[in-house]
Amino acid sequence: MMLNRALRKTLASQQTRSILRQTGLRPVRLIAPSFSTAAQTSSSSLAPPRASSASESTPFVSTPSRKYEYFTNVELTPSGVAVIKFDNPNKKVNTLSFSVMREARTLWDELASDPALKSVVFTSTKDCFIAGADIFDISSVKNKEELVPVIEEALMFFLKMKERGVPMVAAIHGPALGGGLEWALWCDYRICTDSPSTKLGLPEVKLGLLPGFGGTQNLTSLVGVQKAMDMMLTGKDVRHDKAKKIGLVDLVVAPQSLESVAIATAEGLVNGTIKKKQPKKSFMDKMIEDTPPGQYLMWKKIQEMVDKNTGGNYPAPYAIIDCVKYGLSHSSGLDKYKHEREQFAKLAATKESEALIGIFDAMTQQKKNPSKVDPLPVRKVAVMGAGLMGAGIAQVTAEKGYEVLLKDRDDAACGRGITYMTENWEKKLKRKRMTKHQFDINTSRVIPLADGTSSVKRHFASADLVIEAVFENLELKRQIIQQVEEMTPDHCVFATNTSAIPIASIAAPGPEVKRPQNIVGMHYFSPVPSMPLLEIIPHEGTSDEALATAFAVGTKQGKTCIVVKDVPGFYVNRCLGPILVEVSALVKEGVPLETLDKAMKKFGMPVGPITLIDEVGVDVASKVSTFLASADLGKRMGGGDLSLMTNMVEKGWTGRKSKQGFFTYSGKKDKKIGPQVTAYLKEFTGGKVSNMSEVDIQDRIATRLVNEAAKCLEDEIIENPVAGDIGLVFGIGFAPFKGGPFRYLDAVGVGQYVDRMNGFADTLGEQFEPCQLLKDYAASGKKFHG
Ligand SMILES: C/C=C/C(=O)SCCNC(=O)CCNC(=O)[C@H](O)C(C)(C)COP(=O)(O)OP(=O)(O)OC[C@H]1O[C@@H](n2cnc3c(N)ncnc32)[C@H](O)[C@@H]1OP(=O)(O)O
């Protein structure tokens, strides 16, 4: 959410443009990226004096074995700096679990009583500062009211540390998220590294929560309302340069200098050579945040954005707004923190939070490679086909450090692919989501190769993985395999990006295919750079190595991977089939298109089904649904009239791309239902108009989707409900606050769901009959998630 930009736009339109030019867009000076550079400007307060080296430290606790479970032995330097290092044993990241917080209190009590203590540095032994409060501890508390005293204890602990009156420095390398950043916000000085892994953020909103360790208050005082709201309402993290620019950190250094600079800073804060920074606001920010008209506009804009983005379905953003507003009107005393923790506990008890935490858990679980063997080492990836799909795959592959060959039939086709990638990277560069250095490296990693280029064979001779993204044509795909097998080494994995052709047919042994064991399906979603899901489809003969390799590369490309069975539509499109039929049935019954879209947006889908069809293309939706209708889904594809879309394709109404689908598009945002579509629908429906209730529309579409997901689980097309949830949330945007189809079933109650489906089956037909698995769960009262 570009809150700042939006507010500036509003204010600018109110005769403040000149002020904006003079003040609001003034460039902010960035800090030198490493300590060595900072040290050259030694008179600046940004350049701390040389640190007493870590090797001069004397052990504070000189036990031979480790004294604390979650911290390394704390050291006190000769100048009285205590270096406290978070170090969760046997875990990749540090979290603030209940036990860590308990031990932190004990540690502090011991440390604070030492008169030699002059200042403190908090840092970590891992490539992670702190990933936040422990999400699983929060989930494990059944009665969420019990979280209030737990958070109160944490707050008392932070206050107690502050009361000791010694300067505290947070030395951050790697993620400092949620409660981790909140810990740093209690410190007097924050230093972070310029490593790409360093990111600072308050992502609690993504878990349906709010920052409960004082974050809503402390972040707002530090960086101002607009920037704090932007961070807290979107949950997005910021990198070192942005963190410095907005005043979230005071200093940025190279990782190798972090500890010594932090110690030197702590010493400087004690002896007065370094001053604690006071938050500063630009003139424009003061106008917006500190004047009644500015505040009025600011809150109006924030409210509008939250309403638009959440559809009223997510309580957390509203609670965050409430806490910040409360804090601004109760700025002194501890009331504002009390209010914050009470709101936190309320949110933690919501079903939305439970669902969103479920998604986090599922995403984490899906990062684990399910294969029994190690993936093959992959250095070079060849992408066949430089269309939208191929270029997108090449882009995400190059971004993650692989060498990429982008092959197509001629220079023009390769050029289009390269242009697509370059334009995307230029956008990132412009938005400061990528440095010029990264841009240059990425572009240099991709080698375009047109058919017939003399070096093709040489390049392919060292490819470890080939991903094919050409037309959906079985013969063509097999011809490509033949070419590739001739040029590549024996270990090279061949991944086919198909949405419709069975992997088994592509990999069937024959003159074209000699290494079927190396073939696996990798089904990407379009547009590849922004869609988070990847379906990985082994056929019966796929080797464990090939599967493991596809999974590892997909995960490294930033995708959440689910392994699915080789059946028509795989998982996501298979579930989409029954929805498309049901949409055609509802349209045939005379439900207006806008009503359909509105109902499903209210259900929580990011866009309604009519808009979705126009966006993916009426031709694509029509092809998928007719393909699935002729596949093995039987009665589950019944009950509609797919000529709705095939007629449209014949008319050339293919959706947004042709400016004419269900809607007529006249601009980026302008769309309406034109007279030709109204006339067509009149003919299609026989003039019927239905005033079906919103709930009935939602249930008719949702039941068919959810039933198909359950049938996929019954038929072992997906491995478990976790994969089923993540697949539909990330693949088609199934309401994230419902947590996916299986969490949704658990929340509604499978028994009730089955009753609803049976009711529809009685009146509308067998396409609504619940699958056996749903009937079994309804009978036993079992839940999909524990
Ligand atoms: C009042 C305060 C409230 C809060 O603070 S709520 C929590 C807010 N924090 C977050 O939402 C951050 C969540 N975590 C992440 O975004 C990522 O993780 C990281 C960026 C920190 C690291 O990513 P990567 O390097 O890819 O590792 P990985 O596979 O995601 O996680 C490694 C292990 O760490 C566990 N983990 C990560 N964060 C937390 C957490 N906040 N609470 C509990 N566990 C966490 C995972 O589950 C997994 O565990 P396993 O290895 O057993 O699968």
The ligand as an SDF file (V2000), in Angstrom:
LIG
                    3D

 53 55  0  0  0  0  0  0  0  0999 V2000
    3.6370   -9.8020   19.6850 C   0  0  0  0  0  0  0  0  0  0  0  0
    4.4410  -10.3450   18.6180 C   0  0  0  0  0  0  0  0  0  0  0  0
    3.9100  -11.1570   17.6770 C   0  0  0  0  0  0  0  0  0  0  0  0
    4.7610  -11.7570   16.6480 C   0  0  0  0  0  0  0  0  0  0  0  0
    5.9330  -11.5250   16.5800 O   0  0  0  0  0  0  0  0  0  0  0  0
    4.0050  -12.8300   15.5710 S   0  0  0  0  0  0  0  0  0  0  0  0
    5.3170  -13.4180   14.5670 C   0  0  0  0  0  0  0  0  0  0  0  0
    5.7500  -12.4420   13.5190 C   0  0  0  0  0  0  0  0  0  0  0  0
    6.8200  -12.9920   12.7310 N   0  0  0  0  0  0  0  0  0  0  0  0
    6.6380  -13.5690   11.5460 C   0  0  0  0  0  0  0  0  0  0  0  0
    5.5280  -13.6500   11.0370 O   0  0  0  0  0  0  0  0  0  0  0  0
    7.8620  -14.1090   10.8670 C   0  0  0  0  0  0  0  0  0  0  0  0
    7.6130  -15.4860   10.3660 C   0  0  0  0  0  0  0  0  0  0  0  0
    8.8120  -16.1360    9.8140 N   0  0  0  0  0  0  0  0  0  0  0  0
    9.2900  -15.8680    8.5960 C   0  0  0  0  0  0  0  0  0  0  0  0
    8.8350  -15.0030    7.8770 O   0  0  0  0  0  0  0  0  0  0  0  0
   10.4160  -16.7370    8.1010 C   0  0  0  0  0  0  0  0  0  0  0  0
   10.4020  -17.9100    8.8090 O   0  0  0  0  0  0  0  0  0  0  0  0
   11.8110  -16.0920    8.2180 C   0  0  0  0  0  0  0  0  0  0  0  0
   11.9070  -14.9300    7.2040 C   0  0  0  0  0  0  0  0  0  0  0  0
   12.0860  -15.5870    9.6030 C   0  0  0  0  0  0  0  0  0  0  0  0
   12.8700  -17.1700    7.8420 C   0  0  0  0  0  0  0  0  0  0  0  0
   12.5720  -17.7400    6.5910 O   0  0  0  0  0  0  0  0  0  0  0  0
   13.3600  -19.0470    6.1190 P   0  0  0  0  0  0  0  0  0  0  0  0
   14.8040  -18.7990    6.2270 O   0  0  0  0  0  0  0  0  0  0  0  0
   12.8300  -19.4160    4.7680 O   0  0  0  0  0  0  0  0  0  0  0  0
   13.0110  -20.1780    7.1540 O   0  0  0  0  0  0  0  0  0  0  0  0
   11.6100  -20.9300    7.4050 P   0  0  0  0  0  0  0  0  0  0  0  0
   11.6640  -22.2550    6.7440 O   0  0  0  0  0  0  0  0  0  0  0  0
   10.4550  -20.0550    7.0680 O   0  0  0  0  0  0  0  0  0  0  0  0
   11.5990  -21.0880    8.9770 O   0  0  0  0  0  0  0  0  0  0  0  0
   12.5410  -21.9150    9.6200 C   0  0  0  0  0  0  0  0  0  0  0  0
   11.9020  -22.4870   10.8510 C   0  0  0  0  0  0  0  0  0  0  0  0
   11.5930  -21.4240   11.7460 O   0  0  0  0  0  0  0  0  0  0  0  0
   10.2480  -21.4870   12.1330 C   0  0  0  0  0  0  0  0  0  0  0  0
    9.7600  -20.1280   12.3940 N   0  0  0  0  0  0  0  0  0  0  0  0
   10.0140  -19.0110   11.6850 C   0  0  0  0  0  0  0  0  0  0  0  0
    9.4410  -17.9410   12.2660 N   0  0  0  0  0  0  0  0  0  0  0  0
    8.8070  -18.4140   13.3680 C   0  0  0  0  0  0  0  0  0  0  0  0
    8.0340  -17.7970   14.3990 C   0  0  0  0  0  0  0  0  0  0  0  0
    7.8030  -16.4670   14.4220 N   0  0  0  0  0  0  0  0  0  0  0  0
    7.5270  -18.5880   15.3730 N   0  0  0  0  0  0  0  0  0  0  0  0
    7.7660  -19.9170   15.3750 C   0  0  0  0  0  0  0  0  0  0  0  0
    8.5090  -20.5570   14.4350 N   0  0  0  0  0  0  0  0  0  0  0  0
    9.0050  -19.8060   13.4500 C   0  0  0  0  0  0  0  0  0  0  0  0
    9.5450  -22.1360   10.9350 C   0  0  0  0  0  0  0  0  0  0  0  0
    8.3140  -22.7020   11.3150 O   0  0  0  0  0  0  0  0  0  0  0  0
   10.5520  -23.1730   10.5320 C   0  0  0  0  0  0  0  0  0  0  0  0
   10.4280  -24.2410   11.4560 O   0  0  0  0  0  0  0  0  0  0  0  0
   10.7920  -25.7480   11.0400 P   0  0  0  0  0  0  0  0  0  0  0  0
   12.2200  -25.7290   10.6230 O   0  0  0  0  0  0  0  0  0  0  0  0
   10.5280  -26.5640   12.2630 O   0  0  0  0  0  0  0  0  0  0  0  0
    9.8780  -26.0830    9.9280 O   0  0  0  0  0  0  0  0  0  0  0  0
  1  2  1  0
  2  3  2  0
  3  4  1  0
  4  5  2  0
  4  6  1  0
  6  7  1  0
  7  8  1  0
  8  9  1  0
  9 10  1  0
 10 11  2  0
 10 12  1  0
 12 13  1  0
 13 14  1  0
 14 15  1  0
 15 16  2  0
 15 17  1  0
 17 18  1  0
 17 19  1  0
 19 20  1  0
 19 21  1  0
 19 22  1  0
 22 23  1  0
 23 24  1  0
 24 25  2  0
 24 26  1  0
 24 27  1  0
 27 28  1  0
 28 29  2  0
 28 30  1  0
 28 31  1  0
 31 32  1  0
 32 33  1  0
 33 34  1  0
 33 48  1  0
 34 35  1  0
 35 36  1  0
 35 46  1  0
 36 37  1  0
 36 45  1  0
 37 38  2  0
 38 39  1  0
 39 40  1  0
 39 45  2  0
 40 41  1  0
 40 42  2  0
 42 43  1  0
 43 44  2  0
 44 45  1  0
 46 47  1  0
 46 48  1  0
 48 49  1  0
 49 50  1  0
 50 51  2  0
 50 52  1  0
 50 53  1  0
M  END
$$$$
